[in-house]
Amino acid sequence: MEPAPVAFVGPYTPAAAAAGKAAVLLLMGVAVWVRARLDRREGRHAGLLTVGLVLLAGAMTAWHWFAVDARYNAARGGFYVEQWQRDLYLSILNHRHEDAAGWSQVPHIYRPLPYGFTRSLERLTGDWHFACLAYRWFFTYLLAWAYYRFARLFLDPRRALLALVALPVLYPFSVAYYRGQLTDPVSHVLFVLGMIYIVQDRWLALAAAVGLGVLAKETAVVLVPAYCACRARAWRSAVGPAAVLGLTAAVAFVAVRLAAGWGVGYGAINGTTGLMIGTNLGIGTPLYLGAAPTYQNYLQVALFVGAFLPPIALRWRGADGRLKALFLTLTPLVLASSFCFSWLYESRNYVPLLPLLTTLALLPTARRAARTSAPLGPGEQSAPGPVQAAVVDGGGRANRG
């Protein structure tokens, strides 16, 4: 909403810049502290968990700077990725559909939430670099937290931490073939939060996650059919919430694009001239030349999705019905989105699926679950955890405990 032309803010005086950065770090620190206080139900290890997640987010942010932001790209005569990021940033704020080098900025121009948030931080600090790093670290922390929280809905603490290990292990692969758009951190957080709200049947919170999620990346709309699939058995009571969710997604999608001069067509939606199916498969004349060899289209899908399918198959019979519904809707829809409108090798698009896939892959087998729910001996007290609740309450409403 800033009047054009929009340029970088600052530089501020050293005192003003330091005060702005201190204010940003203080506010983010307060948010982390509040989250840690609310997580005290995890017991005496809640503080250690928070510290671990903060450090993990810092390490992932540092890796992103090293592997992406500071990289030199030899394409089109050569350019530093950070300079491309700066051009993209200004192009979006100025509503230009192409950057200074003539590269199409569709659909990135239609994703105001991550760029608006970062612009706010830049205005507070006068430092674009600091704003980008602070934004990326903060939402990477929230992603790690939401990842663990989703796993804890169905797994004990140790298995939930084991599920979280997949995030730092696969993160370098997820950022190997892109140029560091600001979209992903906040988009991934809202997507995983949406999955949590679906499991908990909190449709108003889900509507907020979907609406904000579409402002970050339009793929968030797939949370709506996922909600419908999870509530299929109680479809009469789910019709109203589903209608609200769909309307929320549609309004967020159209309103932003109309303001940016949106029109109908492939180019206006995702910057292509047709479906990317043949290009992704390596069949026929490619529509575009990708940043990775064709085999990466297969390898990245196998790494981020295929590797989890065998353990999921072993645990499928005893899995919670909500997990099954999420898997059967979100996984094919997210893959189809990349298959038709993007590059399959851009595995960053599959990161929001990792909490779901790893949780399913780490569920106790049917035999272990049976031992866990065996009759108690004399003097033993029942204390059902998330694993037992998932087994006993499979397919039903979320365990509010």
Protein Blocks (a to p, Z undefined) as FASTA:
>chain_A
ZZcddddehjddfklmmmmmmmmmmmmmmmmmmmmmmmmmnojmlmmmmmmmmmmmmmmm
mmmmmmmmmpccfeghiaafklmmmmmmmmmmnopabdfkopafbfklmmmklmmmmmmm
mmmnopaklmmmmmmmmmmmmmmmmmmmmmmmmpcfklmmmmmmmmmmmmmmmmmmcghi
aklmmmmmmmmmmmmmmmnopaklmmmmmmmmmmmomklmmmmmmmmmmmmmmmmlmmmm
mmmmmmmmmmmmmmmmmmnopaedjklmnopabdfklmmnopajdfbdcfbdfklmmmmm
mmmmmmmmmmmmmmmmmpcfklmmmmmmmmmmmmmmmmmmmcfklmmlmmmmmmmmmmmm
mgccfklmmmmmgccdehiacdddfklmmmmmgoiacdfZZ
